[in-house]
Amino acid sequence: MFASSSTSSPASGDGDSLRAVRSAAVVNAEIRALWARAGGALPPAEQERYQRLLVEWAAAVHADVVEAA
C-alpha cells in the first residue's frame, strides 16, 4: 500500500499521484455522505467528485475480488 502524500481524500486529487488505496466500504460511506449532504441533487462540482468516487469505489471492489482469487 502507498501512503498518501497529503491529508486530503484520495478522491480529491488530480489522479496522478500515488495514494493509499481505500476500501470499497470506506469509499461507499463517503458516497453516501455526499448524497446525504446534497439533499438529492448534486451541483456540478459535487457531480465531478461523485464520478471520481465511483471510479475509486470500482477499483477498490476490483482489488478485493483479485485479492480473494
PyMOL Python script that loads the backbone (N, CA, C, O; Angstrom):
from pymol import cmd

cmd.read_pdbstr("""\
ATOM      1  N   MET A   1       0.827  -1.173   0.000  1.00  0.00           N
ATOM      2  CA  MET A   1       0.000   0.000   0.000  1.00  0.00           C
ATOM      3  C   MET A   1       0.873   1.238   0.000  1.00  0.00           C
ATOM      4  O   MET A   1       1.932   1.257   0.627  1.00  0.00           O
ATOM      5  N   PHE A   2       0.434   2.268  -0.699  1.00  0.00           N
ATOM      6  CA  PHE A   2       1.159   3.530  -0.744  1.00  0.00           C
ATOM      7  C   PHE A   2       0.565   4.485   0.258  1.00  0.00           C
ATOM      8  O   PHE A   2      -0.653   4.546   0.426  1.00  0.00           O
ATOM      9  N   ALA A   3       1.404   5.218   0.911  1.00  0.00           N
ATOM     10  CA  ALA A   3       0.924   6.229   1.858  1.00  0.00           C
ATOM     11  C   ALA A   3       0.505   7.473   1.100  1.00  0.00           C
ATOM     12  O   ALA A   3       1.114   7.843   0.096  1.00  0.00           O
ATOM     13  N   SER A   4      -0.511   8.094   1.580  1.00  0.00           N
ATOM     14  CA  SER A   4      -0.984   9.319   0.965  1.00  0.00           C
ATOM     15  C   SER A   4       0.012  10.446   1.221  1.00  0.00           C
ATOM     16  O   SER A   4       0.547  10.582   2.321  1.00  0.00           O
ATOM     17  N   SER A   5       0.247  11.241   0.198  1.00  0.00           N
ATOM     18  CA  SER A   5       1.194  12.340   0.334  1.00  0.00           C
ATOM     19  C   SER A   5       0.551  13.596   0.889  1.00  0.00           C
ATOM     20  O   SER A   5       1.237  14.586   1.144  1.00  0.00           O
ATOM     21  N   SER A   6      -0.763  13.566   1.079  1.00  0.00           N
ATOM     22  CA  SER A   6      -1.447  14.720   1.639  1.00  0.00           C
ATOM     23  C   SER A   6      -2.512  14.250   2.606  1.00  0.00           C
ATOM     24  O   SER A   6      -2.791  13.056   2.711  1.00  0.00           O
ATOM     25  N   THR A   7      -3.100  15.196   3.307  1.00  0.00           N
ATOM     26  CA  THR A   7      -4.147  14.845   4.255  1.00  0.00           C
ATOM     27  C   THR A   7      -5.512  14.860   3.613  1.00  0.00           C
ATOM     28  O   THR A   7      -6.503  14.550   4.275  1.00  0.00           O
ATOM     29  N   SER A   8      -5.596  15.207   2.351  1.00  0.00           N
ATOM     30  CA  SER A   8      -6.886  15.256   1.691  1.00  0.00           C
ATOM     31  C   SER A   8      -7.308  13.862   1.263  1.00  0.00           C
ATOM     32  O   SER A   8      -6.504  12.930   1.237  1.00  0.00           O
ATOM     33  N   SER A   9      -8.561  13.741   0.934  1.00  0.00           N
ATOM     34  CA  SER A   9      -9.119  12.488   0.478  1.00  0.00           C
ATOM     35  C   SER A   9      -8.464  12.069  -0.829  1.00  0.00           C
ATOM     36  O   SER A   9      -8.140  12.926  -1.651  1.00  0.00           O
ATOM     37  N   PRO A  10      -8.256  10.754  -1.045  1.00  0.00           N
ATOM     38  CA  PRO A  10      -7.701  10.315  -2.317  1.00  0.00           C
ATOM     39  C   PRO A  10      -8.550  10.732  -3.502  1.00  0.00           C
ATOM     40  O   PRO A  10      -8.026  10.912  -4.601  1.00  0.00           O
ATOM     41  N   ALA A  11      -9.821  10.886  -3.305  1.00  0.00           N
ATOM     42  CA  ALA A  11     -10.681  11.273  -4.410  1.00  0.00           C
ATOM     43  C   ALA A  11     -10.607  12.763  -4.718  1.00  0.00           C
ATOM     44  O   ALA A  11     -11.195  13.214  -5.701  1.00  0.00           O
ATOM     45  N   SER A  12      -9.902  13.529  -3.906  1.00  0.00           N
ATOM     46  CA  SER A  12      -9.889  14.972  -4.124  1.00  0.00           C
ATOM     47  C   SER A  12      -8.722  15.436  -4.980  1.00  0.00           C
ATOM     48  O   SER A  12      -8.650  16.615  -5.326  1.00  0.00           O
ATOM     49  N   GLY A  13      -7.814  14.546  -5.328  1.00  0.00           N
ATOM     50  CA  GLY A  13      -6.628  14.934  -6.080  1.00  0.00           C
ATOM     51  C   GLY A  13      -6.831  14.874  -7.569  1.00  0.00           C
ATOM     52  O   GLY A  13      -7.950  14.728  -8.062  1.00  0.00           O
ATOM     53  N   ASP A  14      -5.707  14.994  -8.291  1.00  0.00           N
ATOM     54  CA  ASP A  14      -5.766  15.008  -9.743  1.00  0.00           C
ATOM     55  C   ASP A  14      -5.696  13.616 -10.358  1.00  0.00           C
ATOM     56  O   ASP A  14      -5.817  13.473 -11.575  1.00  0.00           O
ATOM     57  N   GLY A  15      -5.500  12.584  -9.529  1.00  0.00           N
ATOM     58  CA  GLY A  15      -5.483  11.226 -10.025  1.00  0.00           C
ATOM     59  C   GLY A  15      -4.125  10.736 -10.454  1.00  0.00           C
ATOM     60  O   GLY A  15      -3.987   9.557 -10.778  1.00  0.00           O
ATOM     61  N   ASP A  16      -3.103  11.592 -10.472  1.00  0.00           N
ATOM     62  CA  ASP A  16      -1.791  11.190 -10.943  1.00  0.00           C
ATOM     63  C   ASP A  16      -0.818  10.844  -9.823  1.00  0.00           C
ATOM     64  O   ASP A  16       0.200  10.202 -10.082  1.00  0.00           O
ATOM     65  N   SER A  17      -1.097  11.247  -8.595  1.00  0.00           N
ATOM     66  CA  SER A  17      -0.160  10.997  -7.512  1.00  0.00           C
ATOM     67  C   SER A  17      -0.447   9.650  -6.862  1.00  0.00           C
ATOM     68  O   SER A  17      -1.561   9.133  -6.945  1.00  0.00           O
ATOM     69  N   LEU A  18       0.580   9.083  -6.210  1.00  0.00           N
ATOM     70  CA  LEU A  18       0.409   7.829  -5.502  1.00  0.00           C
ATOM     71  C   LEU A  18      -0.354   8.100  -4.221  1.00  0.00           C
ATOM     72  O   LEU A  18      -0.051   9.042  -3.489  1.00  0.00           O
ATOM     73  N   ARG A  19      -1.355   7.258  -3.954  1.00  0.00           N
ATOM     74  CA  ARG A  19      -2.177   7.444  -2.768  1.00  0.00           C
ATOM     75  C   ARG A  19      -2.503   6.092  -2.167  1.00  0.00           C
ATOM     76  O   ARG A  19      -2.383   5.057  -2.824  1.00  0.00           O
ATOM     77  N   ALA A  20      -2.913   6.114  -0.922  1.00  0.00           N
ATOM     78  CA  ALA A  20      -3.345   4.901  -0.250  1.00  0.00           C
ATOM     79  C   ALA A  20      -4.632   4.403  -0.911  1.00  0.00           C
ATOM     80  O   ALA A  20      -5.477   5.198  -1.324  1.00  0.00           O
ATOM     81  N   VAL A  21      -4.769   3.101  -1.004  1.00  0.00           N
ATOM     82  CA  VAL A  21      -5.982   2.518  -1.550  1.00  0.00           C
ATOM     83  C   VAL A  21      -6.963   2.345  -0.395  1.00  0.00           C
ATOM     84  O   VAL A  21      -6.674   1.668   0.591  1.00  0.00           O
ATOM     85  N   ARG A  22      -8.122   2.968  -0.537  1.00  0.00           N
ATOM     86  CA  ARG A  22      -9.141   2.851   0.499  1.00  0.00           C
ATOM     87  C   ARG A  22     -10.065   1.690   0.161  1.00  0.00           C
ATOM     88  O   ARG A  22     -10.213   1.327  -1.006  1.00  0.00           O
ATOM     89  N   SER A  23     -10.679   1.115   1.169  1.00  0.00           N
ATOM     90  CA  SER A  23     -11.593   0.001   0.960  1.00  0.00           C
ATOM     91  C   SER A  23     -12.871   0.481   0.278  1.00  0.00           C
ATOM     92  O   SER A  23     -13.225   1.659   0.336  1.00  0.00           O
ATOM     93  N   ALA A  24     -13.545  -0.458  -0.364  1.00  0.00           N
ATOM     94  CA  ALA A  24     -14.816  -0.130  -1.012  1.00  0.00           C
ATOM     95  C   ALA A  24     -15.821   0.378   0.011  1.00  0.00           C
ATOM     96  O   ALA A  24     -16.616   1.269  -0.290  1.00  0.00           O
ATOM     97  N   ALA A  25     -15.793  -0.176   1.211  1.00  0.00           N
ATOM     98  CA  ALA A  25     -16.733   0.255   2.259  1.00  0.00           C
ATOM     99  C   ALA A  25     -16.501   1.704   2.663  1.00  0.00           C
ATOM    100  O   ALA A  25     -17.454   2.453   2.878  1.00  0.00           O
ATOM    101  N   VAL A  26     -15.239   2.099   2.766  1.00  0.00           N
ATOM    102  CA  VAL A  26     -14.912   3.478   3.137  1.00  0.00           C
ATOM    103  C   VAL A  26     -15.360   4.441   2.041  1.00  0.00           C
ATOM    104  O   VAL A  26     -15.943   5.486   2.328  1.00  0.00           O
ATOM    105  N   VAL A  27     -15.087   4.089   0.788  1.00  0.00           N
ATOM    106  CA  VAL A  27     -15.484   4.953  -0.332  1.00  0.00           C
ATOM    107  C   VAL A  27     -17.004   5.011  -0.424  1.00  0.00           C
ATOM    108  O   VAL A  27     -17.571   6.075  -0.673  1.00  0.00           O
ATOM    109  N   ASN A  28     -17.666   3.875  -0.224  1.00  0.00           N
ATOM    110  CA  ASN A  28     -19.123   3.841  -0.255  1.00  0.00           C
ATOM    111  C   ASN A  28     -19.712   4.753   0.814  1.00  0.00           C
ATOM    112  O   ASN A  28     -20.695   5.451   0.567  1.00  0.00           O
ATOM    113  N   ALA A  29     -19.111   4.748   2.000  1.00  0.00           N
ATOM    114  CA  ALA A  29     -19.586   5.632   3.068  1.00  0.00           C
ATOM    115  C   ALA A  29     -19.443   7.096   2.666  1.00  0.00           C
ATOM    116  O   ALA A  29     -20.310   7.915   2.971  1.00  0.00           O
ATOM    117  N   GLU A  30     -18.352   7.425   1.981  1.00  0.00           N
ATOM    118  CA  GLU A  30     -18.160   8.802   1.527  1.00  0.00           C
ATOM    119  C   GLU A  30     -19.188   9.171   0.455  1.00  0.00           C
ATOM    120  O   GLU A  30     -19.694  10.293   0.436  1.00  0.00           O
ATOM    121  N   ILE A  31     -19.493   8.231  -0.431  1.00  0.00           N
ATOM    122  CA  ILE A  31     -20.516   8.473  -1.456  1.00  0.00           C
ATOM    123  C   ILE A  31     -21.870   8.722  -0.794  1.00  0.00           C
ATOM    124  O   ILE A  31     -22.583   9.656  -1.160  1.00  0.00           O
ATOM    125  N   ARG A  32     -22.218   7.885   0.178  1.00  0.00           N
ATOM    126  CA  ARG A  32     -23.496   8.054   0.880  1.00  0.00           C
ATOM    127  C   ARG A  32     -23.561   9.398   1.606  1.00  0.00           C
ATOM    128  O   ARG A  32     -24.597  10.062   1.600  1.00  0.00           O
ATOM    129  N   ALA A  33     -22.458   9.791   2.226  1.00  0.00           N
ATOM    130  CA  ALA A  33     -22.419  11.082   2.930  1.00  0.00           C
ATOM    131  C   ALA A  33     -22.572  12.241   1.942  1.00  0.00           C
ATOM    132  O   ALA A  33     -23.250  13.225   2.238  1.00  0.00           O
ATOM    133  N   LEU A  34     -21.953  12.127   0.786  1.00  0.00           N
ATOM    134  CA  LEU A  34     -22.055  13.157  -0.247  1.00  0.00           C
ATOM    135  C   LEU A  34     -23.516  13.348  -0.654  1.00  0.00           C
ATOM    136  O   LEU A  34     -24.006  14.475  -0.733  1.00  0.00           O
ATOM    137  N   TRP A  35     -24.202  12.241  -0.911  1.00  0.00           N
ATOM    138  CA  TRP A  35     -25.610  12.323  -1.299  1.00  0.00           C
ATOM    139  C   TRP A  35     -26.479  12.845  -0.163  1.00  0.00           C
ATOM    140  O   TRP A  35     -27.418  13.606  -0.397  1.00  0.00           O
ATOM    141  N   ALA A  36     -26.172  12.442   1.062  1.00  0.00           N
ATOM    142  CA  ALA A  36     -26.963  12.909   2.203  1.00  0.00           C
ATOM    143  C   ALA A  36     -26.848  14.429   2.354  1.00  0.00           C
ATOM    144  O   ALA A  36     -27.837  15.113   2.616  1.00  0.00           O
ATOM    145  N   ARG A  37     -25.624  14.946   2.185  1.00  0.00           N
ATOM    146  CA  ARG A  37     -25.419  16.399   2.287  1.00  0.00           C
ATOM    147  C   ARG A  37     -26.067  17.130   1.128  1.00  0.00           C
ATOM    148  O   ARG A  37     -26.521  18.262   1.288  1.00  0.00           O
ATOM    149  N   ALA A  38     -26.117  16.500  -0.037  1.00  0.00           N
ATOM    150  CA  ALA A  38     -26.620  17.162  -1.235  1.00  0.00           C
ATOM    151  C   ALA A  38     -28.140  17.267  -1.250  1.00  0.00           C
ATOM    152  O   ALA A  38     -28.688  18.114  -1.954  1.00  0.00           O
ATOM    153  N   GLY A  39     -28.814  16.443  -0.504  1.00  0.00           N
ATOM    154  CA  GLY A  39     -30.266  16.502  -0.485  1.00  0.00           C
ATOM    155  C   GLY A  39     -30.903  16.024  -1.775  1.00  0.00           C
ATOM    156  O   GLY A  39     -32.022  16.424  -2.097  1.00  0.00           O
ATOM    157  N   GLY A  40     -30.214  15.179  -2.514  1.00  0.00           N
ATOM    158  CA  GLY A  40     -30.791  14.574  -3.715  1.00  0.00           C
ATOM    159  C   GLY A  40     -30.395  15.207  -5.031  1.00  0.00           C
ATOM    160  O   GLY A  40     -30.711  14.651  -6.083  1.00  0.00           O
ATOM    161  N   ALA A  41     -29.725  16.333  -5.022  1.00  0.00           N
ATOM    162  CA  ALA A  41     -29.297  16.984  -6.266  1.00  0.00           C
ATOM    163  C   ALA A  41     -27.864  17.485  -6.091  1.00  0.00           C
ATOM    164  O   ALA A  41     -27.591  18.339  -5.247  1.00  0.00           O
ATOM    165  N   LEU A  42     -26.961  16.945  -6.893  1.00  0.00           N
ATOM    166  CA  LEU A  42     -25.554  17.341  -6.785  1.00  0.00           C
ATOM    167  C   LEU A  42     -25.236  18.497  -7.729  1.00  0.00           C
ATOM    168  O   LEU A  42     -25.538  18.427  -8.920  1.00  0.00           O
ATOM    169  N   PRO A  43     -24.624  19.567  -7.199  1.00  0.00           N
ATOM    170  CA  PRO A  43     -24.158  20.635  -8.087  1.00  0.00           C
ATOM    171  C   PRO A  43     -22.988  20.113  -8.932  1.00  0.00           C
ATOM    172  O   PRO A  43     -22.405  19.082  -8.594  1.00  0.00           O
ATOM    173  N   PRO A  44     -22.637  20.802 -10.020  1.00  0.00           N
ATOM    174  CA  PRO A  44     -21.593  20.310 -10.929  1.00  0.00           C
ATOM    175  C   PRO A  44     -20.278  19.914 -10.251  1.00  0.00           C
ATOM    176  O   PRO A  44     -19.706  18.880 -10.595  1.00  0.00           O
ATOM    177  N   ALA A  45     -19.795  20.697  -9.312  1.00  0.00           N
ATOM    178  CA  ALA A  45     -18.533  20.355  -8.650  1.00  0.00           C
ATOM    179  C   ALA A  45     -18.662  19.052  -7.869  1.00  0.00           C
ATOM    180  O   ALA A  45     -17.732  18.246  -7.841  1.00  0.00           O
ATOM    181  N   GLU A  46     -19.805  18.849  -7.241  1.00  0.00           N
ATOM    182  CA  GLU A  46     -20.033  17.618  -6.486  1.00  0.00           C
ATOM    183  C   GLU A  46     -20.270  16.442  -7.421  1.00  0.00           C
ATOM    184  O   GLU A  46     -19.944  15.307  -7.074  1.00  0.00           O
ATOM    185  N   GLN A  47     -20.830  16.690  -8.602  1.00  0.00           N
ATOM    186  CA  GLN A  47     -21.002  15.615  -9.584  1.00  0.00           C
ATOM    187  C   GLN A  47     -19.642  15.077 -10.017  1.00  0.00           C
ATOM    188  O   GLN A  47     -19.466  13.870 -10.179  1.00  0.00           O
ATOM    189  N   GLU A  48     -18.688  15.979 -10.202  1.00  0.00           N
ATOM    190  CA  GLU A  48     -17.333  15.559 -10.566  1.00  0.00           C
ATOM    191  C   GLU A  48     -16.713  14.729  -9.447  1.00  0.00           C
ATOM    192  O   GLU A  48     -16.085  13.701  -9.702  1.00  0.00           O
ATOM    193  N   ARG A  49     -16.891  15.178  -8.217  1.00  0.00           N
ATOM    194  CA  ARG A  49     -16.369  14.430  -7.071  1.00  0.00           C
ATOM    195  C   ARG A  49     -17.023  13.054  -6.995  1.00  0.00           C
ATOM    196  O   ARG A  49     -16.350  12.055  -6.744  1.00  0.00           O
ATOM    197  N   TYR A  50     -18.329  13.006  -7.212  1.00  0.00           N
ATOM    198  CA  TYR A  50     -19.066  11.744  -7.209  1.00  0.00           C
ATOM    199  C   TYR A  50     -18.515  10.788  -8.261  1.00  0.00           C
ATOM    200  O   TYR A  50     -18.341   9.599  -7.992  1.00  0.00           O
ATOM    201  N   GLN A  51     -18.241  11.298  -9.450  1.00  0.00           N
ATOM    202  CA  GLN A  51     -17.686  10.452 -10.514  1.00  0.00           C
ATOM    203  C   GLN A  51     -16.327   9.884 -10.103  1.00  0.00           C
ATOM    204  O   GLN A  51     -16.046   8.708 -10.337  1.00  0.00           O
ATOM    205  N   ARG A  52     -15.482  10.722  -9.487  1.00  0.00           N
ATOM    206  CA  ARG A  52     -14.171  10.249  -9.016  1.00  0.00           C
ATOM    207  C   ARG A  52     -14.335   9.182  -7.943  1.00  0.00           C
ATOM    208  O   ARG A  52     -13.605   8.191  -7.924  1.00  0.00           O
ATOM    209  N   LEU A  53     -15.301   9.390  -7.047  1.00  0.00           N
ATOM    210  CA  LEU A  53     -15.554   8.405  -6.002  1.00  0.00           C
ATOM    211  C   LEU A  53     -16.045   7.083  -6.597  1.00  0.00           C
ATOM    212  O   LEU A  53     -15.659   6.012  -6.126  1.00  0.00           O
ATOM    213  N   LEU A  54     -16.882   7.151  -7.614  1.00  0.00           N
ATOM    214  CA  LEU A  54     -17.350   5.925  -8.264  1.00  0.00           C
ATOM    215  C   LEU A  54     -16.192   5.137  -8.865  1.00  0.00           C
ATOM    216  O   LEU A  54     -16.136   3.913  -8.743  1.00  0.00           O
ATOM    217  N   VAL A  55     -15.270   5.841  -9.514  1.00  0.00           N
ATOM    218  CA  VAL A  55     -14.096   5.181 -10.093  1.00  0.00           C
ATOM    219  C   VAL A  55     -13.253   4.558  -8.983  1.00  0.00           C
ATOM    220  O   VAL A  55     -12.788   3.425  -9.111  1.00  0.00           O
ATOM    221  N   GLU A  56     -13.061   5.295  -7.902  1.00  0.00           N
ATOM    222  CA  GLU A  56     -12.284   4.776  -6.779  1.00  0.00           C
ATOM    223  C   GLU A  56     -12.976   3.558  -6.165  1.00  0.00           C
ATOM    224  O   GLU A  56     -12.315   2.579  -5.822  1.00  0.00           O
ATOM    225  N   TRP A  57     -14.294   3.615  -6.026  1.00  0.00           N
ATOM    226  CA  TRP A  57     -15.050   2.508  -5.464  1.00  0.00           C
ATOM    227  C   TRP A  57     -14.925   1.262  -6.345  1.00  0.00           C
ATOM    228  O   TRP A  57     -14.703   0.160  -5.843  1.00  0.00           O
ATOM    229  N   ALA A  58     -15.068   1.443  -7.658  1.00  0.00           N
ATOM    230  CA  ALA A  58     -14.959   0.314  -8.574  1.00  0.00           C
ATOM    231  C   ALA A  58     -13.566  -0.322  -8.506  1.00  0.00           C
ATOM    232  O   ALA A  58     -13.438  -1.545  -8.546  1.00  0.00           O
ATOM    233  N   ALA A  59     -12.537   0.502  -8.405  1.00  0.00           N
ATOM    234  CA  ALA A  59     -11.172  -0.017  -8.292  1.00  0.00           C
ATOM    235  C   ALA A  59     -10.997  -0.792  -6.994  1.00  0.00           C
ATOM    236  O   ALA A  59     -10.330  -1.826  -6.973  1.00  0.00           O
ATOM    237  N   ALA A  60     -11.589  -0.300  -5.913  1.00  0.00           N
ATOM    238  CA  ALA A  60     -11.484  -0.984  -4.626  1.00  0.00           C
ATOM    239  C   ALA A  60     -12.208  -2.325  -4.665  1.00  0.00           C
ATOM    240  O   ALA A  60     -11.711  -3.317  -4.131  1.00  0.00           O
ATOM    241  N   VAL A  61     -13.372  -2.359  -5.290  1.00  0.00           N
ATOM    242  CA  VAL A  61     -14.116  -3.614  -5.426  1.00  0.00           C
ATOM    243  C   VAL A  61     -13.305  -4.596  -6.261  1.00  0.00           C
ATOM    244  O   VAL A  61     -13.200  -5.773  -5.914  1.00  0.00           O
ATOM    245  N   HIS A  62     -12.740  -4.121  -7.345  1.00  0.00           N
ATOM    246  CA  HIS A  62     -11.910  -4.972  -8.217  1.00  0.00           C
ATOM    247  C   HIS A  62     -10.708  -5.519  -7.438  1.00  0.00           C
ATOM    248  O   HIS A  62     -10.378  -6.699  -7.552  1.00  0.00           O
ATOM    249  N   ALA A  63     -10.060  -4.665  -6.655  1.00  0.00           N
ATOM    250  CA  ALA A  63      -8.905  -5.103  -5.864  1.00  0.00           C
ATOM    251  C   ALA A  63      -9.311  -6.167  -4.859  1.00  0.00           C
ATOM    252  O   ALA A  63      -8.556  -7.110  -4.622  1.00  0.00           O
ATOM    253  N   ASP A  64     -10.498  -6.033  -4.261  1.00  0.00           N
ATOM    254  CA  ASP A  64     -10.984  -7.032  -3.317  1.00  0.00           C
ATOM    255  C   ASP A  64     -11.219  -8.371  -4.020  1.00  0.00           C
ATOM    256  O   ASP A  64     -10.907  -9.424  -3.464  1.00  0.00           O
ATOM    257  N   VAL A  65     -11.765  -8.336  -5.233  1.00  0.00           N
ATOM    258  CA  VAL A  65     -12.029  -9.559  -5.989  1.00  0.00           C
ATOM    259  C   VAL A  65     -10.726 -10.232  -6.379  1.00  0.00           C
ATOM    260  O   VAL A  65     -10.589 -11.448  -6.242  1.00  0.00           O
ATOM    261  N   VAL A  66      -9.768  -9.451  -6.865  1.00  0.00           N
ATOM    262  CA  VAL A  66      -8.473 -10.001  -7.268  1.00  0.00           C
ATOM    263  C   VAL A  66      -7.750 -10.600  -6.063  1.00  0.00           C
ATOM    264  O   VAL A  66      -7.155 -11.673  -6.162  1.00  0.00           O
ATOM    265  N   GLU A  67      -7.803  -9.907  -4.929  1.00  0.00           N
ATOM    266  CA  GLU A  67      -7.155 -10.385  -3.712  1.00  0.00           C
ATOM    267  C   GLU A  67      -7.792 -11.693  -3.234  1.00  0.00           C
ATOM    268  O   GLU A  67      -7.096 -12.583  -2.746  1.00  0.00           O
ATOM    269  N   ALA A  68      -9.104 -11.805  -3.374  1.00  0.00           N
ATOM    270  CA  ALA A  68      -9.808 -13.012  -2.934  1.00  0.00           C
ATOM    271  C   ALA A  68      -9.490 -14.208  -3.833  1.00  0.00           C
ATOM    272  O   ALA A  68      -9.536 -15.353  -3.384  1.00  0.00           O
ATOM    273  N   ALA A  69      -9.176 -13.949  -5.067  1.00  0.00           N
ATOM    274  CA  ALA A  69      -8.898 -15.026  -6.025  1.00  0.00           C
ATOM    275  C   ALA A  69      -7.541 -15.566  -5.838  1.00  0.00           C
ATOM    276  O   ALA A  69      -7.135 -16.479  -6.557  1.00  0.00           O
TER     277      ALA A  69
END
""", "prot")
cmd.dss("prot")
cmd.show_as("cartoon", "prot")
cmd.util.cbc("prot")
cmd.orient("prot")
